[in-house]
Amino acid sequence: MVDARLGQRIQLWREKAGKSQEELAEHVGVSVTSISNIERGANYPSFENFIKILNFIGASPNAVMLDLVDNAQISKAGELWDKMKRLDVDKRNKILKVVEVMLED
């Protein structure tokens, strides 16, 4: 069974971009029915079409697939750590304390 979360996120990002299914279908070179099937979770796009979709709606793969791919979460954590390293030590420690408290639950 296809995971519907991918399609739901594509739809969310498409709507945020102010694009219609028709515009997306035209850009990707598929039918509106194909886009509808992807957004409903009935089908996955091909890899090539997935890249076209992401570029058109302005979404990163991590934004669309964050909890669908285990390594995407690891990648996102690495990106956040890179940002945290640029903060002064006090701000970094505050963030780490918040995370520690959240992990205690």
Residue, then its C-alpha position, 0 to 999 in steps of 0.5 A: m500500500v502506498d503511504a498517503r502522507l507523501g501525497q498529502r504533503i505534495q498537495l499542501w506544498r502545492e497549495k502553499a505555492g498557490k498552484s493548481q493541480e492543472e498547473l502542476a500536471e502541465h509542468v510535470g507533463v502528466s494528466v490531472t488525474s495522475i496528480s490527483n492520484i499522487e495527492r490522494g496517495a493512490n500512486y507515487p510519482s516516478f523519481e523524475n516526476f517527483i523532482k519536477i514536482l518538488n522544483f515546481i512547488g518549492a519544497s525540499p525532499n526533507a520537507v515532504m518526506l521527513d518522517l517517511v525516510d529514517n535518514a531524512q530525520i538524521s539529515k535534518a538533525g544534522e542541518l539543525w546542529d550545523k545551525m546551532k554551532r553558529l550560535d553562542v554557547d549560552k543559546r546552544n545550551k538553552i536549546l539543548k536543555v529544552v531538547e533534554v526536557m522534551l526527551e524525558d517524556 
